[in-house]
Amino acid sequence: MYNFTCKANYELHIRCENCMREASRIVSVPQVDDAPEDVEELLGSGLLANLRFKCSHCDSAIGRVFAVTR
């Protein structure tokens, strides 16, 4: 189990491209030197590129982030 200090939590609001249902997911950013400080930096970082999505309703793997809140 990893034990790291969390710098910030962001909530991703995701819409399934197949069934158009919405879901949300919490992303915790670890306390490291180059961690994103705000939503704009999070979107510009490579942190979201490695996240996977699977719709709980239709099992589609294609989702689009339409909002991010902190």
N, C-alpha and C positions, 0 to 999 in steps of 0.2 A: 504494500500500500504506500502511495506517495503522500508525503506530508509537506505541503508547501504553503506559504503565506499568499493569500489571494490579494491582488492589488485592486481588482474591480470585478463586478459581475455585470454582464450585459444580457439582455433578453432579446433573442432573435425572434422576430415574427415572420413566419414562413408560410407561403401559400403553395399548395400542391399544384403542379402544372397540369395534372390529369383531372382530378375531381374538384379542384378549386377550393378545397377546404383549407382552413387556416390552423396552424399549430404554432407553438412557441417552444423555445429551447433556451436554457440558461448556459452561457459560456463564461467560465471563470478565467480571468487573466492572472497568471502568476506574477509575483513580485520579482521582476527582473529589470535590468537596466533599460532595455529597449522596449518595454511593454507599452502598448497603446494607452494614452492618457484620456482619450475621449472617443466618441463614436466615429468621428471622421478618421482618426488614426487607426481605429480598429478596422474600418472598412478598407483602408489603404494598406494594411499589413497583410502578411501571408497567413495569419492565424485562421481565417475562415476557409482558406483553400483546402485544408485537410479534413474539414468536417463533412460527415456523411448525413444524408437525409433518407428516410423511408417513411412514407405516409402510413399512418396507422389505420386508415380507412380503406385505401385501395392498393397499398404496397408499392406505389410508384416511387422511383428513386430520384425524381426530378422535382425540386422545390426551388422557389425563388424567394429570397429575403426581401420583404417589402417595408420593413421598419426595424429599427434597433432602439431599445430603451435601456437606460442604466438604472 
